[in-house]
Amino acid sequence: MAQKKVHLDQETISCSICLDLLKDPVTIPCGHNYCMNCIKTHWDGENEKKIHSCPQCRQTFIPRPVLVKNTMLAVLVEELKKTGLQAASADHCYAGPEDVACDVCTGRKLKAVKSCLMCLVSYCEKHLQPHYDVTPLKKHKLVEPSKKLQENICSRHDEVMKMFCRTDQQCICYLCSTEEHKGHDTVSAAAERTEKQRELELSRQKIQQRIQDREKDVKVLQQEVEAINGSADKAVEHSEKIFKELIRLMEKRSSDVKQQIRSQQETEVSRVKELQEKLEQEITELKRKDAELKQLSHTEDHTQFLHNYPSLSRLSESTDSSSINIRPLRYFEDVTAAVSELRDKLQDILSETWTNISLTVTEVDVLLPQPEPKTRAGFLKYSQEITLDPNTANTCLLLSEGNRKATWSQQQSYSSHPDRFTSCYQVLSRESLTGRCYWEVEWRGKGVSVAVAYKNISRAGDLNECTFGLNDKSWALDCFQNSFTFWFNNIKTPVSGPQSSRVGVYLDHRAGILSFYSVSETMTLLHRVQTTFTQPLHAGLWVYWYNGDTAEFCKLQ
């Protein structure tokens, strides 16, 4: 209430001409107050008319009143200035273009602080006071100031619209309910508000739940980002470590080869130099012997010649040099060739391995699992063309239609292959399946099994190890003329659903989802698996042992 009194006092002691606190306040005969200079200026402009009026109430005065300072108001203004109320500018109290103005104020209007839904009027604090003091007015509904109060008035009857027509979904007045809305489902606006408020709260609960769900999703995504970063950092760290080990190994082998070459070089050079020294010694000895023999040949004394000849004619044993010209001059070229061969093999290995590494990196799927499609058109977006691998087909299965169709038949002349199923009438797809994919199988006859399996499923021996669905390496839906059955790890699960000659299979490898659908004019879920796949999967078919039974991977548009 103290704040309300401050606003009232400010309005009372403000000049309606300059809209500021009174300066040298004067009171004219009608009782209104003005700044002395403001009212003088106003009346100076009216001197020609010789009639002077009040700017607020328009009361006229003849002759021009004598202005005397109102000392009481002057004291009050000074007191207000001392309390700091002068800091509250007039613009703070009066309504601007964007504000809701008081409907009761005359002249420049103050800001409205409340709107009354019963009166359909907006009030400033001064004019709102009766709603706090007068008992009947206390029952009125006060709301935040609104510029749309006229929207509550019926344009046809100029009455407050206090009712709601549920038939036409619009607010109406009482007269409307007896005329054009007669016979409609009408209730009070308050009752409809209560109902809509209940729906609003339910909507808010749903929104808040979705907010919580999305916040959880954001948290999961943040954890996924951290997991991706952590995994990538570890992969980079480990890869660098492995490549450094490979580099160190190559450097070690290079050093070993260099050391061996240098050691062998030293040995061979030493051996050659030793032989060279022996030959050079022999040459020196031979030259000396040749000089002695030359000198002997010039001896004229026959007796002396014959006496010395036996000792000079004997030669020392010659160094064996027969192998010098026998070895081809290749020396260490064979080492270079061997190292080159190693380089070529490593290049081939690195090229093949690098392709696998690159594919492994690019196939990393870091997105959250996508929701399973709801319609066949949605599934077809993930359609996968699948062909059968002849090297896996049992010899009683005839493949046709571009290896998309398997038919139980007589023994086929397939060549022996380690991937061939020998104990079961089964065949696997050539394509490995990862990511999200969808395919359909059309079947005819007594029955087939539509399956997925790891590539390392057994091909022979114990039936439990190689038959689709009887082990932990395959999942199978058995389709017979009047029933469906799902098998995994030799556990049988009866499946109910409409019979159909076409079965759809949806796989989300990363999410671990495998779903089987009965496909006709509509799609009906038969069975869904939620697990963790540890390897790429291959689509598989098992065909019953009746001649002519078939199963075919459909071409999907």
Disulfide bonds with the S-S distance in Angstrom:
none
